[in-house]
Amino acid sequence: MRRLNGVDAMMLYSETPEIHMHTLKIGVLDVSNVEGYDFELFRRAALPRLHALAPLRYQLVDIPFKLHHPMWVQNAEIDLDYHLRRARVAAPGGRRELDQLIGEIAGTPLDRNHPLWEMYIADGLADNKIAVIHKVHHVLADGVASANQMAMAIGAREPEIGGQLAAYPAESTAPGNLVRGAGRDHVGQLRRLPKLVNETATGVSRVRRKARERGRHPDLARNFAPPPSFINHVVTPGRRFATAPLALADVKQTARHLGVTLNDIVLATAAGALRELQLRYDGKADVPLIAGVPVSYNTSPERLVGNEFTYMTPSLPVHVDDPLERVRLTATATAIAKENHSLLGPTLLPSWLTYLPPGTTPRVFRMQARRLESAMVMNLTISNVPGPRERGCVEGAVVDEIYSVGPIVAGSGMNITVWSYVDQLAISVLTDDRTLKDPHEATDALIASFTEIRAAAGLPAELTPVETAMPIAPAL
């Protein structure tokens, strides 16, 4: 058995009817060389790969009287009849139709009476392709763990199942055992509290001292003060989704040419896109926004479960018209955010989240979801996750594209996630059904922003085609 850590628990407690805390991993597979492909063939091929991913057999068990965070126990088998589902992309089976289906799948919560994932096999795509849509609760895995799961699932070799599959013994979840285990954990937490308080005071002191040394940066947003934006409102339960690919070589070339990191280019591209969208929806873009950028503190390629990350909150210079100045300010903001993150201590916030009270925290999140007009720390989430480096293949079906997106949070109607996969930088945008008229407005704006940066830097504005990807779907 395994207890949820503080970040895991927050992902569970923050789920409400309006805020769904699952993530999506989408693979587009070419099955043209798979003789006799059908759903049953995929089902047979998928079963051993899914069983090899032990977290997919994890089941939540609540502690009596909510005395502590829930625990994971492991089931012996995967109920494929429940978890593996068929879906169909509407004609003509292009990117827009697939994105629409994914938005519909994203708009319903997972059932906590089962292991917290579903997998949809979507037929109807053009050019002998199918889509595998993996919907998994964030409590089960963060971006790094999800990427490791994906790499294992799509590897050319069928993964081995370690050890004998066995269900947890019934006595392990007896109420008395769960309560005693909770008590032991609480004693340990109380012992760690004085050290954590001291580390917090030290970290906050270091950050404040460094801020005084740096002086003022008037073009950067103030911490914990996200300004009003069309993105920020009470989030609705419906979801809309859009994707677009960029050639990874183009992004790396741009970063090298400008002397910044790939992540700086991702954030500067997002800033340019959000500027365009703010001018369209708000009529102005005169102050910087704040991005919440997840940062993992355990990047082990072996980790398949759990959340071991915290957030940086760099400023996004949407108020700046010059694309190269946006890149410069983004690089400055990211460097400051990284330094603050290091000075404060990467595990400080996750350590405090361990002390979230299970009995009252979910009620607080439900109240916030229905009332918050703006997220209290950031305007939106922007994630950049390195995905599999080798092209996947499942029983002869080649994985042409992979997309991923995390949840949107209370008060913030947009999440932008990019995954690198082999030669692609795959862009995904998730919104509620109030933020944009068409989610492809965001992907259009992101591609236009990246093109603008390249042109301003003196690089070819014509982007390298991603030959294996489906055609881009422009906004209607």
N, C-alpha and C positions, 0 to 999 in steps of 0.2 A: 504494500500500500504506500501511497505517496500523497503528502498533503500539498495543497495549492500554496504557492508562495504568495507574497503580497501583491505582485503585479498580476499573477494569475487571478487572484481573488477579485481585484479591481475590475478585470475584464469580465468576470462573471456578474459581479454586483451592479455594474454600470449598464447592464442590458435592461431595456424597458420596451414597452410596445412600440415606441417610436425609434429607439436606438437599438439596432441589431448588431451584436458584437461578433459576427462571424466574418471570416475573410474568404476570398475567392481565389482559386488558382485555376487557370484555364489553359488547357493544351489543345492546339489545333493539329490534328494528325492526318497525314496523307495515307489512305488505305488502298490506293490504286494497285499496289503490288501485293496485297493480301488476298489470296484466293479464297473465295467463299466468305468474305467478311459479313458478319451480322452481329446482332447484339449478344447472342449466346456465345459466339466465338470470343468476343471481348470479355464477357463474363468469366469464361474459363481461364483466359489468359490473365485476367486481373486478380483472381482469387489468391494465388500464392504470393503475388507482389503485395497485396493489401495485408495479408496475414503477417508478412514479414515486418510490417510497420506496426510494432507493438502499441504505440499510442492510439491507433485506430480501434483498439479493443478496450480502451479505458472507459470506465463508467464512473460517473460522479456519485458519491455517497455523502449525504448530509450528516452533520454531527447533531445529536439530540440537543434540543433547546438552543440550537445555533451557538453553541459554546465556543466554536472555533471555525476556521475555514474548512470547507468540504475536503474530501480526500478522493484520490483516484484508486480504483481497484480494476483488475484486468479480467475481462471475460475470456473464455476459452475460444470462442468462435466469433466470426463476423456474420451477422444476419444479412446476407447479400440481398435477400428479397426486400428488406427494408432500405438498406443503404444505397444500393445500386439501382438507378432509375433511368428510364428512357425519356427522352424529350425530342422535340422536332423543331428545327429552325424553319421559319416561314419562308415561302418562296419570295424572291429567287435564290435565297440561300447565301447572301453576301455578308460582309462585315456588319452592316447596319442591322440586319435581321438577327444575327448572332448576338450582337450587343443588346438588342431589345430583349431577347430571351434571358440573357444573363441578368439584366436589370430586374426582370420578373422573379427570377430565382433568388436574387439578393433581397427581395422585399418581404420575405417570410422568415420568421425565426426558426431555430433548430429546437427539436423536442428534447428536453433534458431527461426524459425517461429512457433514452437510448444514448449510446456513444455519440458524441457531438459532431457528427459529420454526415454529409450526403454526397453522393457522386452521381452526376447526370451525364449520360451518353447521348449527345445530340446529333441526330441524323439530319439530312436535308441540306447540308452545305454543298455548294457548287464544287466541281473539280475533284470529286471522289475524296472529300475530306469529311472528317467528323470532329466534333469538339468534346473534350472531356472537361466537365465543369465540377471542380472539387470545392465543396462548401464546407468549411471547417471552422469551428468556434475558436476565437482568439485565445480563450482560456487554455486551449490544448497546445498551441504553438505560436511563437512569434515569427517574424520574417526569416530569421536565420534558420530556425528549426524547420519551418515550412519549406525553405529552399533545399535543405538537406533531405527532407522527405521526398520532395519532387525529384531530386537527383537520383535517389535510390529507386523510386517507382518507375522512372523512365530509362534506367540504365539498360544497356544492351544485354547484360546478363541478368537472369532471374535471381533476385536476392534470396539468401538462405534464411530459413526461419530458425532462430536460435532457440534451442531447447524444446522440451515437450510443451505443447499448448495445454494449459490447465487453467481452470477457473479459480478465483480466489476462494479460500475456505469460508464457509458461512460464518464460522465463529469469529473471523477477523472483523466482521461488521456488526457484531453483537453490540447493543447499546452501551453496555458496561465497558467493553474494551475501547469503544470510540470516545467515551467520556474520560476514561483514565488517560488515554493517549493525548487528548486535548489538554488535560491538566498538566501533564509532563511538559508539553510544548510551551504552555503559558509560563511555567516556572522558568524555563530556559529563556523565554523572551524578557521576563522581568530582570533576569540576571544581566542580559545584554543591554538593557535600557540605559544605564548610566554612561556606558562607553559610547552608545549612539548619540546621546545628548552632547557629550563632549566633542565627538567628531563633527556633529552638526554646527556647533558654535565655532569650531576651528575653521571649517569649510566656508561658512558664511563670512567670517572675518577675512579670510584670504581673498574671497571674491570682492568684497567691499574695498579692501586695500588696493587690489589691482585696478578696480574701476577708477579710483581716485588718481592712480598713476597714469592711466590712459587719458584722462580728461574727457571732455564732452565730445560726442559725435552727433551733431545736430541732424545729420541725414539718416540716422538709424532710429528705429522705433524704440520707445522706452519699454523695458521689461514689464510684463504683467499688465499691459495696457493696450490690448488689441483695439484698433479703431473700428467704428461702424463700417460695414461693407454689405453688399448684396448677398455675400456668402452667409452672413450671420443672421440667424433668425431661429424661431422655434422650429425644429426639424420635424418634417412629416414622415409617416411610416413608409411611403412609397419610395422606390429606388429607380434611378436611371443610370445607365452605364455606357461608356464609350472607350474605344481603344484606337491606337495608331502606333505603327512601328517606325523607328529611326534606325539607320545604319550605325552600329556602335563605332565603326571606324571614323565616321564623320564627327561624332561627339568627342572621341578621344583626340582627334586631330585638332578640333577647336580648342579643347582644354590645353593641349600642349602649346599651340600657337599663342595663346593668351597668357600662358604661365600660371594657370589656375588648375584646380582639381576637377575631375569629372563631376563630382557632387556640386561644386560651385556652378558649373554650366547648367546642371539640372535645375538648381534653384533660381539662377538668373533667367533661364528660359521660362520657368513658372512665373517669375515676377513680370516679365514682359507680357505673357499671356493674361495674367490677372489684371494688368494695367489696361489692356484692350477691353477686357470684359467689364471692368469697373467703369470705364468711360461709356460703355454701351448701356449698362444697367443702372449705374449711379449718377452718370453725367459728370463725374469727376474722379480723379485719382491723384489726390494732393498730399497724402500722407502715407508713410510706409506701413505695410502689413507685417504680421508676425506669423512665421511658419512653425509648426511643431514637427520636428524631425526626429523620428525614433533612432536611437543609437544603441547597438548591442554591446554588452560588456562580456559576452561569452560567444565567440564566433567559431567555436569548435565544429569541424565538419561532421563530427559524430553525434552531435546533439540533435535529437528528434522531437523533443517535447519541452513544454514550458516556455515562460516568458522571462527573458533575462536582458531587459533593455530599459533605458530611460529616455528622456527627451532633451534635445537641444532646442532653443527657440530663437533662431536667427531672424534678423530683420529682412524683409523683402522690399526692395526699392521700387515699388510700383509707381511712385511719384516722379520718377526720373525718365525723361523721354529718350535720352541717349543710350543705346543698347550697350556700348562699351563701358559707360559709366555705371550702368546697372551691374555689369559683371564685376567691375572693380569694387563697388559698394557691397555686393553680395559676398565676394571673397573676404572683405574686411569683416563683415558681420559674422560670417561662418567661422573665421579665425577667432574672433572674440567669444562666440558661443562655445567653440571647442575648448578654449582656454578656461572659461568659466566652468564648463562641465568637468574638466580635469581638476580644477582647484576645489570645487565643491565636493567632488568625490563621485565617481560614476554609480556607485551602489547605494548612495545615501537615500535618495527618494525611494527606491525599491525597498530598502530596509524599513523605512517608516510605514510603507503601505502594509507591511506584515501586521501592523497594529490596528488595521481597519476593523471596526466592530461589526461582525456578521449580522447582528440583529437589526441594526439601524441603518447601515450604509445603503442597502438596496432602496430603502424608502426615500433617502435623501436624493439618490440618483433619479428615481422616478419623478420626484417633485421638480428637480432641475430640468429634466427632459421636457416637461410640459410648460416651463416658464422661461427658460433661458433664451434671451434674444441674441446673446453672443457668448462664445466660449470665453472663459475668464482669463486664459493664459495665451491663447493663440487664435488666429483667424481660421486656419485650416491645417490639416495634416499633409505633409509631403514626405514620402518615403522613397528611398533609393536602395534597392536590395540586389546584391550580386547573385544571380541565379546560376543554373548549371552551365558549365563551360563546354561540355561535350553534347553534341546533338543526340537527343534521345531516340530510342527505337523500341517499340513494344510489339513483339511477334510479327516483325516485318513492317509495321506501320511507323513511319518516320514522323517525329514531332517537329513540325515546321515552325510553330510559334508558341510562346508561353506568355501569359499575362497574369498579373496578380493585383489585388487591391485589398486594402484594409477597410475597416468600418469608418463611417462618419460618426462624429461625437455630438453631444448635446450643444446646441447653439452654433453649430458649424455644419453647413450643408454641402461640403465638398471634401473629398479625399483624392489626392493625386499620388499614384504609386508608379514607379518605374522599376522594371526588372531587366537586368542584362541577361541575355541568353545567346550563347555562341557569338553570332555576328550582329545581334539586334539589341536595341534599347527599346523595350516594349512599354509603351505609355498606356496607363489605365486611369480613367476618371470615374469616380462614383459620386453621385449627387442624390439628394432627395428629389421629389417631383415638383418642388417649388423654386429651386435655385436658378435653373436655366430652362429656356424653352426647348432646347435640344442639347443633350450632353456633348454632342460632337462639335458644338461651338467651342468647347474647352480644348478638345484635341486639335481642332483647326488652329486655334489661337496659340497653342504650344508649338506646333510645327512652324507657324508664321514667325513666332518669336525666335526660335532657334535659327531659322533662315536669316532673319534680320541681324542676329549676332554675327553669323558667318560673313554676311555681306559687309558689315561694318568693319570686320577684322581683315578684310581683303581676301577672304577665302571664297571659293566658288559657291554661289548661292544655290545652284542646282544640287539637290540632295542625291546621294547614292541610293538607287532603288534597292529595296529588300526583296530579292527575287522570290524567296519562298513564302512571302507573306501575302495574304489576301489584299485586294485593292482597298485603299483608304476610303472611308465613307465620310464625305463632307457633310456639314450641317445643312439641313433643309431650310 
